[in-house]
Amino acid sequence: MNRIKVYKQALILLSLVLTLTLLSACTSGRYQQKHDSTPTRLPSQAELKDALPRAQAHSRGGNKDYQVFGKPYKVLTSAHGFEQTGTASWYGKKFHGHLTSNGEIYDMYAMSAAHKNLPLPTYLKVTNTANDKSVIVRVNDRGPFHQSRIIDLSYSAAYKLDMLKTGTAEVKITAITDFDKKTGKVKTLLVNPVSTEKVSPDANPTVLAVIKAEKSKQGSTPKEIVMGITTPYIQVFATSKKELAISTANKLKTQYKQDSSYVEKQGIYRIQLGPISDLATLNALLLSLKANGYPNAYPRTAP
């Protein structure tokens, strides 16, 4: 009888462990990294494509009311008509490859997101209200459990919204729920018009960045655009010492054969490389910088 009792207790314990495993990646302590971090490369052209909305049944996991840190959360039965405005954040390398709340694997390069209340999965249009950039994501996780934030975006989604520099952004989120009953496809996609500009057939297929000229609304000097954002620079690090900024900029220019400079603002000197015209070079530089003493280097969209 004792053995049977122990066996039953083991089964109960195993069931509890499996249940907890399906809880949001944002609430678990099982990760190798203590803090989240930025990937060593940017998303590819394919990884920057919006999620394709389609009618899907709610997943078996992640759709029951739950508690986190003692606070109860109610899961909506439907996302129909759902809109919300607030602060978005993003999560990356720490959670990459771990289970999401509905039992899928989190991929920081996929167009996905975490939300506290929406049914899983739900497709959302997310718009950065500061620059009107938008993206369509598929919600498959729970979070963020920081009370001032309404949604956690994947790394690719955050990149497309141009919010990596600040880490957060004010957004408007709108649920996409108008699907054709026969095909399961969305009737009306809530996306911005796609550029019809043609790309030369002779373009190097390994260079994923497409550069085009765009005049600003005020008619000022055209800005170069790479993958929909202003031509990227890489901020290497910042310092309050001007001499260090000058010497580092010169060193980087020689070492990487790229334009290097520093920008001063309120006594802080930001050392940067750029502008960089293609994604392959940008990813290679980021990887090299992070491996050679600059772990906090990140892409930025303006000098």
N, C-alpha and C positions, 0 to 999 in steps of 0.2 A: 504493500500500500504506500509506503514511503517513497518507493521509486516512482510509482504512478503519480504521486503528488508532485514530486520534483520535476517529472517530465512535463506535467501540465503547466507548472510555473515557468518552465523554460520556454514552452510554446507561447505563453502570454507575454513573456519578456521579448521574445523574438518578434511577435506581432507589434509590440509597442515600438521597437526599434525601427521596423519597416515603415510604420506610420510616420514617425518623426523624420525619417529620411526624405519623405515626400514634402515636408514643409519647405517653405521658400529658402532658396540659397542665401537669401539675405539674413536669415536668422540662425544659420548653423555655425558651429565652431569647428567644423571638421576640415577646414581648408589649410593648405600648406603655407599660404601667405597670411600674415596677421592683418595687413592693410591691403586694400585694392591698389592696383597699379595699371599704368598705361601699356598697351602692347608695343612691341618693338617695330611693328609695321602698320601702315595705314590700310584701310579696306581697299580691295580691288574694285575695278569697274563693275564686275558681276555682283560683288557683295554689297554694292551701293544701290542695287535695284530695289524698289519698294516691294514689300510683301504683297502677294496677289490675293486679294480678298475672295473668299468663297464660303458658302454655307457649310458649317461643320457642327456636328453634335457636340454638346458639352463633354469634356473629358471626364473620365471616371475619378481622377484625382484632382484635388484642389478646388472643388466646388461646393464644399460644405462650410458653414459658418465656423470660425476658428478664433483662437486667442493667441496673442503674441505679447510676451512680457506682462501677462495678466490683463491685457486690454482686449475686449471682444471685437471682432470684425464680422460684419454681415455680408454675405455674398449675394449679389443681385441675381434674380432669376432670369433677367433679360437685359440686354444692352440697348434695346430699342429707344431711340430718342436721347441717348446719353451724351451730354456735353459737360465739359469741366475746364476751368482755367486755373492756373497755379504754377508752381515751380516744378520743373523737371530736373532730374539728376540722371547719371548713367553709371553702369557697373561693368567691370571689365575682366582683367586677367585673373584676379583672385577666384572668381566664380566660374570661369571658363572650364567646360567639361564636367561640371557637377549637375546634379538633378535640379530641375525646376519644380515648382509646386504641383504641376500636373503630370510629373513623371518623365518629362522629356529631358534632353541634355541641353544645358545652356551653351550657346555658341555666340560669343561676343561679336562675331562678324555677320551674324544673321540679323534680319530686321525684326527684332522681338522686343518685348517690354514686360515690365512687372507693374501690377496695379493691385490695390488693396481690396477692391470690391467687385470689379467686373467679372462676369463669368469667363471661364477658360475653355476654349480660346475666344477672344474677341479681337476683331480688326479695328484699328483706330487710325484716323488721320491726325497727326500731331504737327502743329504749326508753331514755329518760333515767332512770337509776336514782335520781337525786336527787329527781325530782318525778313519776315514773311516766307522763310524757307519752310518746306513741309516734307513730311515723310509718312508712309503708311507702314505700320508695324502690326505684328500679331502678338497679343498678350497671352503669355503662357506661364506666368510666374506671379508670386505675391510679393508685395512691397511697393514703394519703400516705406519703412516703418519709422522714418523721420517725419514728425508731424507736419512740418512746413512744406513737404513735397508731395506731389500727387502721382507721379509716375517715375519709374526707373527705366531708362532706355538702354538698349545694347550700345556697344561701342560704335558700330557702323551707323546706327540711327543718330547718335549724338554727333558723329562726324558730319553727317549729311545736313544736320541742322546748324552746323558751325557753332557748337557750344563747348567744344573741348577746352578752349582757352579759359573759359570762366568756370567750367565744371557744372554749372546749373544754368537754366534759362527759363524765362517766363513763357509758358506755352498755352495753347488752346487745344484740347483733345476732343475729337468727335467720333462717335462710334459709327461704323459702317455696317448697316444691317439690312439694306434694301437688296435682297437677292432674288434672282429669278427662280421660281419654284421648280421648273423643269431642269434647268442646267446647273443650278446652284451657284452660278456666277453673279457677281454684283451687277446691278442694272446701271448705276451711275457712279463712276469712280471720282472721288473727291481729290483730284490731283491738280497741280499747276500745269499749264500747257507745256508740252515738251518741245524743245528747240528743234526746228526742222533743218538747221544748218548742216550741210553735207561735209563729210570728212573725206579727205583725199584717199583714194584706194591705195596709194603708194605709202601711206603712213605706216611706220614700223608697228606691227601688231603687238610687240612686247611693251610698247609705251602706251600705257592705259590712260594717260592724261590727255585731254583734248583742250587745246588753248584757243581761245577766241577773243576778239576785241569787243568791248561793250562800253558804250558811252553812258555816263551817269545821267540821272534824271535832270541834273542841273547843267548838263552840257559841258562838264569839265573834262580833263584829260582821260582818255579811255583807260580802263583797268584790264589787266590780263586776268582771264578766268581759267581755272583748272578744276575740272570735275565739278563745275557749278559754284565754286567759291573763288575769292580773290587769290591770285597766285601765292602759293604757300611760301612761308619762311619757316625756319626752324629756330625757335628760341633755345639757346644752349643753356644759359644760366643767367642769373642776375646778381649784381654786386653793388655795394655802395662806394667802391673804390674805383675811381676813374682810371688810374694807372693800370690796374688789373684788367679792366675792361679793354683798354687799348692794346695791351700786350696779348691778351687772349684772342682778340679779334684778328690781330696780325698772325698769330700762331695758327689759328683755324684756317685762315685764307691760304696760307702756305701748305698746310697739311692736307686740306681737302680740295684745293683748287676751285674753290667757290667764293663768290663775293661774300665778305664778312664785314659786319659793322656793329655798332652799338647805338642804342637809343636811350637818352636820359629823360627821366620823368620823376619829378619830386625827389631828386637826389639818388635815384636808383638807376643803374646802368644795365640795360638788357642787351646781352650779346647774342647776335643772331646770324644765321647763314641764309642767303637768298638774295633775290627771288630764285626759286627752283622751278624749272619749266616742265618737268615730267615726274610721274609718280614713282617710276622705278628708281630714279636717282634719289628722290626724297626718302623712300623706304630704306635704301642702302645707307644713306647718311644717318638716319635715325638709329639704325641698328649699330653702326660703327660708333656713334657718339655715346650711346648707352653702354657699350662694352668698353669704352675707353675713358671712363671717369666722369661722364655727364649723364647719370641715370634719369635725371628729370627733364631732359630735352623733350620738347614737344612741338608739333606743327602749329603755326599761327597764320592768320590770314592777312595780316598787314604789318608793315614795319613799325 
